[in-house]
Amino acid sequence: MAGVEVKVEGLSKSFGRANIWSDVSLTLPPGEVSVLLGPSGTGKSVFLKTLIGLLKPERGSIVIHDTDLVRCSESRLYELRKLFGVLFQDGALFGSMNLYDNIAFPLREHTSKSESEIRDIVDEKMALVGLTGDEMKLPGEISGGMRKRAGLARALVLEPEIILFDEPDSGLDPVRTAYINQLIVDLNAQTDATFLIVTHDINTAQTVPDNIGMLYRKRLAMFGPREVLLTSEEPAVAQFLNGRTQGPIGMAEEKDAAQAAREMEEAGQLEGLPALKPQLQPSPGVGERMAVGRRRDRVLQMLHTLPPAAQQAIRDSYAEDPLPYEPPTGPIQKPGLPPKRSAGMAYAAPEVTDLQGYDPGYDATQSLRPSPASRPRWRRR
């Protein structure tokens, strides 16, 4: 199993006259872990269902292996869906089947494998998620965390290249959430599949992903390396990451702009973001994530295009990295790219103040701030 790139361009989805989100563009890098955040009701689960072809968008494209899932034939879509594994919020297990039969179901439906081959695969996946010995239990006889792990084992049996997690932490206490997060990181190290996680859990967003996106005001407000969102000064991001009521996000997704601006002025002492936490690493003995090196090269290539705070956070995270980095030479080299360094040497890239080249993956004219006139915006070229 190996990850694959998923390229989404200009995706828009509505139900009747109700627009869910518009012009969503992002690229899920192969083998990396990405998280999608956003207030409740912003269409995160709808986005996952659109990715796997269960819902059809009005506009846009989803390209995997040079095939557009939005415009391909039904037979081709059926084949491409086998590239996906999906962990639904509640595990989506069949209540009348024991865990073994639930996990074996995709193999029996979509392959011609013998029962002995199926047993080997099911045993392997159940061991992977820590359910060995629970094969004969029914979903109603186990805890919510065990149901999620069983659902994850079922999502893995067809060796998917892309795994989608729809709020894997919902309904779990902080300890079980921590176990699920570690399991996700370990699975990524073992499979090198491309992961996309929809979550509301701030600790998950801070510690698990390589990349983070945020849906807000019917747009993809941000998507990129985790350091971009986790160091962003946008009020909606700060409010969401701090879990407070002051800010542009209200009970019905967004507040009146004047009210939001007034609250932010009154709550000035609450501005700011939580301290940047280190990224979760695979458990001892699991091995390194293959995506780490690819992600490092990719992020360093684009470092000069990122906001200064994100650049500094990235340089800090690689300060102890013993691997040398050679920036491209010749006409493609741009100011701000870190120079070649020796082991243990911190990056010393010059400060970059020109953000005209920064591409956050969205229409930058759609600002998160309630009063955008007072703040310069990033613009796409």
N, C-alpha and C positions, 0 to 999 in steps of 0.2 A: 504494500500500500504506500503510495506517495502522493503528496499534495499536488494540487492543480490550481492555476490562476483562474479567478472568477472576475470578469470585467463587466461592470454594470454601467450603462450610459443612458442618461436622460430618462430614467424610469419614472412613470407617473401612474398612480392608481386611485380610482374613485369607486364608490358604491352609489350608483345613481347620481344625484347632484352633490353628494357629500365627497369632497376631495380628501383623500387620506394623506398623500404626500405627492410632490411634483418634482420632476427634474433631478432625481437622485442619481448621482454618478460616484462610483467608487471602484477600486480594484482591491480584491482580497489577494495578497501575495501568497504564492504557493508554500504550503507547509507552515505558515505562520498562524498565530492565534489572534483573532480580532474580536473586539467587544462592541456591541451596539447599545448605547444608552439612550435615555429619553424619558420625559414624563409619561405617566400612564395615559393611554389613549392616543399616542402619537403614531401608531401603526407599525410597531416593531415586529410583532408576530405576523402581521400582514406581509411585511417585507420578506420574512422567512418563507412563507407560503408562496409568495410570488417567485422567489428564487428557485424553488423546486417545481414550478409549473402547476401548482394546485390552483393558483389564481392568475388570471391573465391581465397584464397591465394595458392601459390605453395607449401608451407611448413608451418608447425606449427599447433597449436591447440588453440581454444577459448572455454573454459569450463565454462558453466553456469548450475547450478543445476545438476552437475555430468554428463552433456551431452556435447560432443564436437560438436560445431556447424559446424565445417569444415567437419566432417565425418558422421554426422547423416543423416537420410532419409529426403526427401523433406517434407513429412508430419510433421515430428517432428520439422524441421526447421520452418515451417509455424506456428506451435504452439508457438515455442520459440520467434519468432518475436513479438508476442503479449506482451511479457515482456518489449519491448522497446517502448519508446516514443521519437520521433526525432523532434527537431526544426531546420529546414533548414534555410540557410542564408536569403532567401527572404520570409520566411514563407510558400512558396509552396502552396498557397491557390488557389482554383479553381476560376478563374475570373468571371465565370458566376453564381456563387452561392453566396448568402449573407453569412454573418459571421455565423449566426445560422446554416445554412445547411452545411457549411464547417466544423464546429466543430462537428456537429452531424454525419458526414459521416462515421467515423470509427465504431460508434455504430450501424449504420444501416447496414454496410457491414459485421461486425464480431460478432454481437450478435443478439439475438432474443428478445431484450427488446421492450416493447410497446412504442408508441410515448410519452405517458405521463411520462414514466420512462426516456426516452431520454431527454425530456424537462427539467426534474429536474436536470439531470446530466449536461446538457449544461449550464443551468442557473447558477449552482454552479461553474463550471469552468470559465465561463465568469466573474462572480463576483470575482473569485480568481485573475484574471489578470486585473481587473479594466475595463471591457468592458460592463458592464450592461447598457442597453439602446441602444446599437449599433448593435443589432441582425440583423436588416434588411439592414444594409449598405453593399455595395459591396466592395471587396478588392481595386478596383480602386478609391474609394471615401474616403479612409482613409490614414493616414500617414504611413511611413515605420515602425515606432515604434509600431503603433497599429496593423499592419499586423504581426509583430513578436509576439505580445502578443496573437493575435488570433491563430497563428500557435502553440504557446505554449499551449493554452487552448485545441486545438485539440490533441496535443501530450499527454495530461493528461487524456482524457476521458476514456481510457481503464485501468486506474489505473496502469500504468507501474511500474515495479520494477527498471528499468534502464532508465534514460533520457539522451539523447545525444543532445548537443547544438553545431551547426556548425556556429561559428562566430556570436553569438547573437548580438554583438555590431557593426557589419559591417553596414556602411551607417548611423549610428546614431551620433548625436552630443554628447559632453561629459555629458550634463545633462541627456539626454535620456539613455545613457549608464549607468549612475549611477542608474537610476530608474530600468533598466533591471537587473543590478547586485544585487540590494536590493531585487528585486522580486525573483531572483534565490535563494538567501539565505533564504528568507521567505518560498518559496516553499519547500526547503529541510527540513526546520524545521517542516512543516506541513505534509510532505509525508514520510520522512525518506527513500526516494528512492536514488539509487546510481546515481550520476551525473558525466558526463564527458563533459567538455567544451573545444572546439577548439577556440582559440582566438589569435589575434595579439595585443590586448590592454594590455599594461603593467600594468596599474592601476588595471584592472580586475585580472591579474595574481598575483599581489601583495596582494590584499585584499580579494578575494573571496574564493580560494580553501583551502582544507586541504592538498592536494598533488599536485605536479607539475612535468610534464615530458617535455622533449625537444627533438624533432626530428632534427637531424643535420647530414649531410654527410651520408645519407641513413641508419642511425642507430638511435635507441633510445639512445641518449647520456646520459640522466639522467631520473630517475623517483623515487620519494620518497616524504617524508614530505616536505612541502613548504619551510621550513627553509634551507634544503640542497641546493636547487637551488638558493634561494634568498641570500645566503651567499657564494656561490661558487666563487672562484677566476679564473675559467676558462675564457680565453679571449673571446670565443664566447658568453658565458653567460653574461659577463660584457658588451660586445658590444650590445647585443640584449636588455638587460634591460635598458641600457642608451640611446639606439636609436641613435648611432653614426656610422659614416662611417669607423673609424679606427678599424681594427680587421680582423679576418679571414673570416667574412661573406661579400660577395660581391654582386653585382647586379645579378650575375648568381649563387647564393647560396654560393660559396666558392671561395676564392682567391688563387693565387699561394702562397705556404707556405713561400717562401722567402719574397715576397711582404708584406704578412701579418705580418711577424716577424719584418720587417723594419718599418712598420707603427706603430706597437705597441711600438717599441723602441723610435720612434720620438714623440709619443703621451703619454709618460709616465705619464704626469700630469693628463691625463684623466682616468687613470686606477682606478678601484674601482667600487663599486656597490651603487645604491641608498639606502638611509636609509630604514631599514625594517619597513614596515607599519603594524599597527594592523589589524587583520582579521575582516572583516565586520560581525556584529552581526545581528540577526533577529530584525525586527521592534518591538517596544513595543506592548505587547498584543498578539504577535504571539506565544510566547512560546520558549523554548530552543530547540536547535537541538539535537536529541537523539544521533547523531553520535559523538558529542563532547566528551562524556565520553568514548566511545569505542576507539575513535582516541587517546585520552590521554593515556589510558592504553597501547595501541599498540605502540605508539611512545616512551613511557617511557621504555617499555620492550626492544626496539631496540636502546635506546639512546647511549649505550656504543659502538655501531658499526658505529656511524655517525662521520663525520669530526668535529674537535673541535669547529669551528665557528658555525656550526649548533647545536651542543650540547648546547653551551652557549645561543644561541637564543631561544632554546626550554626551557631551565631552566628559562630564563628571562620571557618568556611568561606565565609560570606557577608559578611565584614567589608569586603571590597574591592568588593563588588557595587555597581555604580553605580545600579541600579534602585531607586527608592523603593518602600516597602512600606506599604500602608494597611491596618491591622487593621480587622476588622468593627466597626461601631459599634452602639450600642443593646444590647438584652438579650442578644445572643449573644456579646458580648465577654467574655472570661474573663481573670482575672489571669495574668500571665506572658507574654502575647502581646507580641511586640516592637512598640514604637511606631513611628510614621512617622519616617523618618530621611532625611537628605540624602545626596548622593553621598559615598562614602568614610567615612561615619560608622558606627562599629561599633554593634551592637545593645547595648542597655542594659536588657534585660528584667529585672525583679526575680527574684531566686532563688525557685524553686518547690520547696517541700519536701513538699507534699501530693500523693501519687501515687495517690490513690484513683481518679482518673479515667483512669489510664493503662491502655490496652487493648492488650496485646502480641499479641493474636490467638490466645491459648491459655488454657486453664484454669490460672490462676495458682496453684491449690492443688497443682499438680504441680511442685514446686520442683526445680531442677537440683541444689541442694545436697544432699550426703549426709546432713547433719544439719540439717533445716530448722527445728527448733524454736527454734534460737538466733537466727534472722534473720526480721525482718518480711517479709511477702510482698505483692506487688502483687495487688490483687483487682479483678475486674471488677464493674461495677454491673449 
